[in-house]
Amino acid sequence: MANPPLLSDITATVRTALAEDIGDGDITARLIPAAQQAKARVISRQDAVICGVEWVNEVFRQVDDSVRIHWLVSDGDTVSADQTLFELEGSARSLLTGERSALNFLQTLSATATISAYYASLVEGTGVKLLDTRKTIPGLRLAQKYAVTCGGCYNHRIGLYDAFLIKENHIMACGSIANAVATAKRNEPGKPVEVETESFEELQQALDAQADIVMLDNFDHAGLRLAVQKNKQHPTPAKLEASGGIDANTLRSIAETGVDYISIGLLTKDCKAVDLSMRFI
């Protein structure tokens, strides 16, 4: 959590969340006397992997920095149903005003961490790395990418700026895989160059062009195994990434084909929020 871009992102996303929720003031919280103090606890109503501690802290820092938070868990911890995650103490108004935004971040990021942990468990021992994608909730890219790592999976590129992923339309516009890869390496030396392929012919072209990573899009199991073999035999082998239509039922068998990576959009786009509850005590 020492990553400066992530810390800056937390501040900004929390500010946006509070602005959309509070607007010009929490009129319901104003029913409570301003001086009234309260204590509250937040529990998880289901088993989960927790992520979002710093987002919760930032919510209450921006709402009222006198609110005291006592965490009983850390990001990446596995918790059980009815387990207390943290306790709060401070202005009753402030606890209620920050509640929803804090829990929204925590339930969403914990959902991403939880499904990531589940998928990571399915490939344990295979050596493959599970990668997320750019199929993230708008405005929560860095947050969800962080949550993926809390669940034991890995990040693909963060955006369109930190690595190349050359797809069919890029190849068509550039004229060939070789030209696209050469141009990428000339334009941004040092940045990873990945090529998406849909056939063995395209795989061969990507390997000959010395792509760093080759994505094998919708290859069947036999095709993946053959691609791994061809890659090993090439004088400049690349890392291989399987992608396309992968779910919990097929994940393990795909991992066992010998590919280096498997990318799964499900980690960030199909997660269900963890059920959390805050109660005054």
N, C-alpha and C positions, 0 to 999 in steps of 0.2 A: 504493500500500500504506500511505499515511499516514492512511487512513480509520479513525478511532478505533473505530466499531462493528465493523469487520472485524477489527482487531487484537485487540479483546476477544473476538470470536468465535473467532479462531484459538486463543487461550489456552484457552478453554473446551472447544472440540471436541477439541483435542489431549489435554487432561486426561482427557476421557471415553474417548478411544481407548486411551490408555495404561492406564487403570484396567481396561478390559475385557480387555486383552491380558496385562497383567502380573499383575493380581490381587495376591496377597500375596508375589509374588516370582518371578523368572525362574529356575526350578530348573535348567534346562539350562545357562544361562550360568554358574551357580555351579560347574560342572565345571572352569572355567578359573581359574587363580590370580588373586586379586584385583589383584595388582600388574602383571599382564601387560599390555603395551601392544600396539597393533596399528594398522595402516593399512589402509584399504579404499577402493575406488572403486566408484561406481555408474554403470552404462552403460544406455543405451537400446538395446533389441534391434530397434527399428523406427524409421522416420521418424515424427516427432511434433512438436507444438507444446508447449513446456514450460509448466507452471503448477504452483505449489506450493512455491516456494522457502521462503517464511516458515513454512509448516507443517512442513517438514523441520527448519528451524532451531529451531522451538519444541519439536519432539519431543526433540531432543537437549539442548536447554536444560533441559527438565524432567527428562529421564533423568539427565543428567550435564553440567553447564554447563562442564566442563573439556574436553569434546570439541571439537576444532577442525575446522571445515568450510571447504573451499576450493571455491567454486563456479566452474565454467567456463562456465556459461550463466545466463541471466536469464529471468524469466517473459516469455512471448511470443516467445521465440526458437524458431526451427525447427531441429531437429536431425536427424541421419541415423542409421541403424542402426549400432550398435557405437560410437557417440560417447560419450565420458566426460562425465557431467553434473556430478559433484562428487566430491571426495575427502575422506575423514575420517581423523582421527588422534586416538587417545585410548585409554582403557581398553577392552580387548577385550570384557570383559563388557558395557560400556555400548553399544558399537557393535552388538553382537548383540541386545541387549535393545530398542534403539530401531529396529532395521532394519525390521521388518515394518510398524509403524505409520507410519514415515516414508515407506516406499515405497507403502503403501496410499493415503496422501494424494496423493503425487506422481503415481501411476499413474492415479488417478481424475480428478484435476483436469486433468492433461495430456490425458486422453481427452476431456474436455469442451472444452478449448481446441482440440484437434486437429480435432474434428468441426465446431466453430464456424468455424475457419479454412477448412475445406473448403467449408462452405456459403457463407461470405462470398465465397469466390473465384468461386462460381457466379453471383453477382449483381454482380460488379465492373463498374463503369461505368454501372449503371442508376440510381443515386441512392437506391435503396430501402434502408431499414434493417431488418436481421433482428433480431427480438426473441426472447428466451427466454420461458419461461412459469413457472408455479409447480410444474411437474411435475419437482421436484428430489428428490434423495435426502434423506430425513428427517435433520435435523441438519446438513446441509451446504448449506443454502439460500444463505447469503452467500458461501460458498466457491465454489460452482458459478456463482453470478452473476458473481463476479469472474473465474472461468476463462473464461466466455463472452466477456468484454471482452478478455481476453488473446488470444482467437482472432479478434478483429475484428468481433464482433457486439455487440448492445446489450441492455440490461436492460429488460424490461417492469416492471410494479410489483414491488416486493420481496415484499410480502405483502398481507394484507387491510386494512392500515392506512394505506398511503401513497397509494393512488389507488382510485377507484371503477371497477368493471367490472360494469355492470348487465346481468344476463342475464334469460332468459325468466321464471324463477321470481320474480326481484325485480320485474319489470315486472307480473306477475300480482298479486303481493302489494300493490304500490303502486297498482294500478289503471290505469296507463298509463305510457308512456315519458315523456311531458311531466311527469307528477307525480313520477316517480322522479328525473328530472334536476333538477327544481326543488328537491326535498327534499334531494338530495345537495349542491347548491350552497349551500343554506341551512344545512345541518348542518355542512359542512366547506368553507367558502369558501377558494378558492385551490388546493384539491386537484383533480387532473385527473379529469374525468368521462368515462368511456367507456361506450358502449352497444353491446351485441352485437345484430346484426340478421340476419334470415334472409330478408328480402324487401325489395323496393323501397318498399313501403308503410311498413315499419318504418324504413328508411333515411330517408325523408322526415320521419317523425315525430321521429327523432333529430336531424336537421338543424334542423328547426323549433324543437326544444327547446334548441338551441344546445349540444349535446354537444361536448366538446373533441375526442374521437376516436370514430369509428364503426367497429366491427368488422364486417366482411363475412364472415359465417360460411358456408363451403361454397358461395360464389358461383362459377359457372363463369367462364371467361375472358371471354366476351361480357358477362356480368353485371358483372364487375369493371370492364370498360372503360366500360360505361354508367353505373355508379355513380360513377366518376371524373368523367365528363362532367356528371352531375347535380349533383355536389358543387361543381364549378367554377361552375356557373350559380346556385348558391344564394347569397343575400345574406350568410349567415354560414357559409361553408364550414368543414368540420372536417378533421382529419387522418383518413385512411382506412387501415385495417389489414385485410389479408387473413389468413384463418385457416381451418384445417380440412383435413385430408387432404393436406397439402403435403409433397412429398418432393423428392429431388434431380432427378427426371425432370421435374417440373412447375415447379420454383422459378423458373427464369430467365424462362419465358414469363409467369408470374404477375407477376414484378417489372416486366416490360415493359408491363403494363397501365396503369401510372401510379400505383399505390397508394403510399402513403408508407411503410408498414410491412408486414412479413410476420412473423407469430409462428409459431414452430416448437418444439413440445415435444420433438422429437428431439434438440435440442442438449444437453439435460440428462438425458433419461430413457432414451435408447437408445444411449448411448456405451459403447464397449468399452475396458476398461482398457489402458493402454499397457504393453507388456512391458518391465519393468526388471529389472536384476540387480545385486546387490552382491557383490563378491568381495574377500577379504583379499589384500593385496599385500606 
